[in-house]
Amino acid sequence: MTAVQLLAESGDERDALPVLMTAPLRPGCDRAHISRYGDPVWDLAPGVFRDNARRCHVTIHFGGIKDPSIADALRQILHARLNVDLPGHRSRLEPAGVRGEANRTLRFFDFVKAQLGRFDLGRVDQALVDRYARSLRLAGLRPVAAAALLRIIFDLHELQHHLPTARLSFEPWPGRSPFSVAGAKHIAGENRTPRIPEAIMTPLLSWSLRYVTCHAGDILAARAELDRLEATRNRLLAAEEALDPAVRRLRQRQRLLDYVASLRQHGRGIPIWTTAHNGATRTDPQTGAATPPINYHLIHLHAGINAQAEPAMHLGLATGAPDLIAAAIAELGTEIGGMDTPISADPDTGLPWRTRFDAKVLPLEEVMLQSAAYIVCAFLSGMRDSEIQAMRRGCLSITRAEDGTILRHRIKSTAYKGKRGGGEETEWVTIAPVAEAIDVLERLSARAGQARGTTTLWPVLTLRANTKTHVSAEIVRQLNRFRDHLNDQFGSAQAPVIPAGPDGRPWRLTTRQFRRTIAWHIANRPFGTIAGMIQYKHASVAAFEGYAGSSRSGFRGEIEAQRALGQIDDILVYFDERQSGARLGGPAANRVGVVLDTAAHELAPLPAMIADRPRLRTMLGSLARTLHVGPLADCFFDPATALCLNRSSEPGASGPMISMCEPVRCPNACIAERHRPAWQRGADEARLLLREKRLPEPQRVTLQAEVARIQRVLEQIAPGTATPHNGMAGEEEEAGLRVTD
Ligand code: SF4
């Protein structure tokens, strides 16, 4: 019997119960002083350990609920959910999830009241909950979202012995689950988070790495410059505070003249803002063009003026120095941004990657850098959002060999998933780009961290008053802003840097997508384009080591789940292409072709593309489980005939050794159209070498044989498309080709 049951009779004693009766509390929090059952506001922050949890998400205001009977029922169900484990059904609700649970519950309670005219759970029946389920469908909710809302009704039944009065009088949908009632097709082990398409992930990662490795230096240097300018300005203001205003003005004008002289000396112009941020523009007197306004903010910093504190000192006023500035513009022209920090060259174009900074674009670029570092960390480490956002200063450690070579980068953070309360301190092994991103984050977060007294690597960077400390859920908005920023700054409407998603709209990034995407790539495309960008094998090994070593974060399981899903997807591509007339090559072509044709025959007369896909998945499941994608051939692995295992020195290897694959000899190798570019490249390279007149004869013969071998492979998968030999004319025939496969 729980405390809630025992006290069901006594409202007063129930009101005195702590809201969190057994959940672990943050260090220094006393259970005697946390929110009580009867309090008008429940503050669950003492039971929330994640730095990125927002205060409003862990607070419930019962006073804002107009109907006291609904507020009472909500208290009962939330208290039971927070304190009761139902083995086999539901584990206790994490305090961090209380607001979401309250919102879902109130949606059902409001529906009940609207249906019955007053709130009374005792009068709810199956017909009413059926209507509720229908209303969710009509509201256009995805089945998964509807299932989460229906779960509340199941909870009311399952927790009935722990609820003083808020009980249902019947069992809703006996023998069914919220998922089945909502019409969600749940595939065991399936991760519903969408995988970021490769066409989007590749440039996104590439630009994120570029921000971290190339742009970060400029952004951090510009912040240091702005801090220096502000400090100097503040010193001047303090020193001149007591002077007569006329004397101060004279000094300011002199400093302005010095600043203009310095610009003249370095061939630079008077600063204007990068954008007309508040809609105001100026008209250039020489060209007549509309430009962003003069960057008085920067000019004031150099002249030792704080126009926000003393508007009368603004240099643009008639009493300031508009004459000097106009003359300087006529002589020197203008310069966008105007800060001194030089801008590095873009590695592709050799040109500065952006215009000079000003005090408005700098904070924007800092936020973009934070977003880029997040993407690098999330994608290349496989860590969850909560694990990334739990990283603190000093979380990175490096293990070196005796000669100083770096052996391992390790991140220390906290794993929360499946852990009660404060999570568990865990180490992840990672690769150099992630270490570099963390180093950038340490420097980027230093200013805000110091101002807010936090050591998190993810503070809100702006120092405006009334902003929260931790970036937390705002990171999602930042990531999508980064996507748009890349397109605005480095792409065009016709050629965006980050292409649109399959529906033609910008791909909406969420934090979960990165872990799922990297798991899929490690499992299914270890030789893909992303792999090439990041020495993927290393990433794969590091990620495995980090997670498998502790088994605390479940990444290995995620990769295996993604492997299974990817194998099925890949075999369905084989099936569809076969139905469209694609040919297969390699020794396993016949075996694979027979299985695909048999499945097609059994599904006939349905056209292939509208065939019963779930049935097809089942029919091709065994073949799919043997499929391992490779760069020159896919392997339908059978250990009994695997040639690579004969060559392997690793005892007891249980999977294909793709790097030792013999694609034209091994009975498990199957070559598809997808492999053609790699074979074609091989042929082209060999032909290029054959053009060399002084090539030793044995090498020429070997290369000719190689070209012939590739020709035969290409003929198998795409008859008639193999490029004619273009080595020395006719020499392959003259040499009497020796085929070595
Ligand atoms: S040689 Fe290639 S096709 Fe054969 S089992 Fe090994 S990896 Fe698979």
Boltz pocket constraint, residues with backbone or C-beta under 6 A from the ligand:
constraints:
  - pocket:
      binder: B
      contacts: [[A, 633], [A, 634], [A, 635], [A, 636], [A, 637], [A, 638], [A, 641], [A, 642], [A, 643], [A, 644], [A, 645], [A, 656], [A, 657], [A, 658], [A, 660], [A, 661], [A, 662], [A, 663], [A, 666], [A, 667], [A, 668], [A, 669], [A, 670]]
      max_distance: 6.0
